[in-house]
Amino acid sequence: MIVEAEACVHHPDPAVPGPAPRRADGPGTGPGDAPGTGAPAAGGAPAAGAGAARPTSRDVARVAGVSQATVSLVLGDKWRGRVSERTARLVRDAAGELGYRPNLAARNLRLGRTRTALLVVPALTNEFFARVYTGAAAVAARHGFGVVLYPSPEGVGPARDPFASARAALDGVIASSMAADALRAIRGTDLPLVMLDSDPADSAAAAHVNLDIADGMRQVTDHLLALGHRRFVHLSSAVPSWTFDVRGRALAACLGGVPGVGVRTVPAPLEVNGAREAAERALTAPGPRPTALVCDDDIVAAGACKAVRRLGLRVPEDVSVTGFDDLALATAVEPELTTVRLPAERIGERGMTALLDVLEGRPPERGDLPVTLMPRGSSGPPPAP
């Protein structure tokens, strides 16, 4: 590959300047190079082994047959529309062959950026937030950014600043399933904030990325109504959060106008045993037993399934149970859980992309991400009267 790239010295891309001449008095430094790095050894690439000079952007430019400016454009991922794909490929190949790595500290100092984002989540115990981080980190890596994952010590309450000064250590903040006010101690008024799965009316955020939560609950209710259910209990998460409020309002709106339908709301802790106890109370309350338990979360639904069995009933023959999120837990229980799949990695990707757009002065993409009902064994027709 080096031989092919060096042959291209005589045929540079016409869209970019030719390679800069080498000075006879020593090595130069290009954008992102560490000062004091040496010139390449005779024959092309820098000599390998202990004490070998670190390759510079000038070395990459020479091997690829382009200018140092072109190397900076390509390795800074700003080449599209400015140089050809062929030239970009030559630069990347030359950099890989030489083992060139830009000096990120020098580049960040020059740009006034840390190239670091903070992702704040209510807890690390929920698989959903791990998947949000995976999506955000994948986009960040493609743009030379890092993502620091930070669980708020107070859950959905105010989050403490994890740094001596977040404004000096970060370029921006992404927060999932929280209120913008909870981030005031971290971001002050300076750092751009992108909110995920949070109130779109909150003006403190520079961008919002949301899931179509209301449509997810509509899909659940349509599914259960089509099966014939008319007596519902909503096991609502006791955690105060916009996303859970939306689920409750959507459920009430979907069932409120249907003749013969009754729905009762029972708060439930966001953990299995507490949810089991809440479901047991709902199933043993005076009056006709509900035939469907609609749960705000898969963890609550798992507790509800345990309650049904402990009362000597069956899922779904006596009581149908539905969840929300489609965590791994949903297919670990038996019967498997009917639930709403939330594209957690996708919302992380969109969140990081939105932050990059804000930092570059571009308008972030708009529109809620679609969600999908996953019908499984925990829902079926209600028992015969």
GIZIZI-V503274 format. One record per backbone hydrogen bond with DSSP energy under -0.5 kcal/mol. CO is the residue of the C=O (numbers start at 1). NH is the residue of the N-H. If there is no record, write none. Layout:
co: <CO | CO>
nh: <NH | NH>
//
This chain:
co: <1 | 2 | 3 | 4 | 5 | 6 | 7 | 8 | 13 | 17 | 23 | 30 | 32 | 34 | 41 | 43 | 49 | 56 | 57 | 58 | 59 | 60 | 61 | 61 | 67 | 68 | 69 | 70 | 71 | 72 | 73 | 74 | 79 | 79 | 83 | 84 | 85 | 86 | 87 | 88 | 89 | 90 | 91 | 92 | 93 | 94 | 95 | 95 | 102 | 103 | 104 | 105 | 106 | 107 | 108 | 108 | 115 | 116 | 116 | 117 | 117 | 118 | 118 | 119 | 120 | 121 | 125 | 126 | 126 | 127 | 128 | 129 | 130 | 131 | 132 | 133 | 134 | 135 | 136 | 137 | 138 | 139 | 140 | 140 | 141 | 146 | 147 | 148 | 150 | 152 | 154 | 154 | 160 | 165 | 165 | 166 | 171 | 172 | 173 | 174 | 175 | 179 | 180 | 181 | 182 | 183 | 183 | 184 | 187 | 187 | 192 | 193 | 193 | 194 | 195 | 196 | 199 | 201 | 202 | 207 | 209 | 210 | 211 | 212 | 213 | 214 | 215 | 216 | 217 | 218 | 219 | 220 | 221 | 222 | 223 | 224 | 224 | 225 | 230 | 230 | 231 | 231 | 232 | 233 | 233 | 234 | 234 | 235 | 236 | 239 | 241 | 242 | 243 | 244 | 245 | 246 | 247 | 248 | 249 | 250 | 251 | 252 | 253 | 255 | 257 | 258 | 262 | 264 | 266 | 268 | 269 | 271 | 272 | 273 | 274 | 275 | 276 | 277 | 278 | 279 | 280 | 281 | 291 | 292 | 292 | 293 | 293 | 294 | 297 | 298 | 299 | 300 | 301 | 302 | 303 | 304 | 305 | 306 | 307 | 308 | 309 | 314 | 314 | 314 | 320 | 321 | 322 | 324 | 325 | 327 | 328 | 329 | 329 | 330 | 336 | 337 | 338 | 339 | 339 | 340 | 340 | 341 | 342 | 343 | 344 | 345 | 346 | 347 | 348 | 349 | 350 | 351 | 352 | 353 | 354 | 355 | 356 | 357 | 358 | 369 | 372 | 373 | 374 | 376 | 378>
nh: <5 | 6 | 7 | 8 | 8 | 9 | 10 | 11 | 16 | 67 | 26 | 33 | 103 | 37 | 44 | 45 | 52 | 60 | 61 | 62 | 63 | 64 | 65 | 66 | 71 | 72 | 73 | 74 | 75 | 76 | 78 | 77 | 82 | 83 | 81 | 88 | 89 | 90 | 91 | 92 | 93 | 94 | 95 | 96 | 97 | 98 | 99 | 100 | 104 | 107 | 108 | 109 | 110 | 111 | 112 | 113 | 146 | 171 | 172 | 119 | 148 | 120 | 174 | 150 | 176 | 152 | 127 | 129 | 130 | 131 | 132 | 133 | 134 | 135 | 136 | 137 | 138 | 139 | 140 | 141 | 142 | 143 | 143 | 145 | 144 | 117 | 149 | 119 | 121 | 155 | 156 | 157 | 162 | 168 | 169 | 170 | 192 | 118 | 194 | 120 | 196 | 182 | 183 | 184 | 159 | 186 | 187 | 188 | 190 | 191 | 173 | 206 | 207 | 175 | 209 | 177 | 202 | 203 | 205 | 195 | 197 | 369 | 213 | 216 | 217 | 218 | 219 | 220 | 221 | 222 | 223 | 224 | 225 | 226 | 227 | 228 | 229 | 228 | 232 | 262 | 291 | 292 | 264 | 235 | 294 | 236 | 266 | 296 | 268 | 241 | 245 | 246 | 247 | 248 | 249 | 250 | 251 | 252 | 253 | 254 | 255 | 256 | 257 | 258 | 259 | 261 | 232 | 234 | 236 | 238 | 271 | 275 | 276 | 277 | 278 | 279 | 280 | 281 | 282 | 283 | 284 | 285 | 320 | 233 | 294 | 295 | 322 | 235 | 301 | 302 | 303 | 304 | 305 | 306 | 307 | 308 | 309 | 310 | 311 | 313 | 312 | 316 | 318 | 319 | 293 | 338 | 295 | 298 | 342 | 330 | 331 | 332 | 333 | 337 | 378 | 339 | 323 | 341 | 374 | 325 | 342 | 372 | 344 | 347 | 348 | 349 | 350 | 351 | 352 | 353 | 354 | 355 | 356 | 357 | 358 | 359 | 360 | 362 | 361 | 212 | 341 | 375 | 339 | 379 | 321>
//
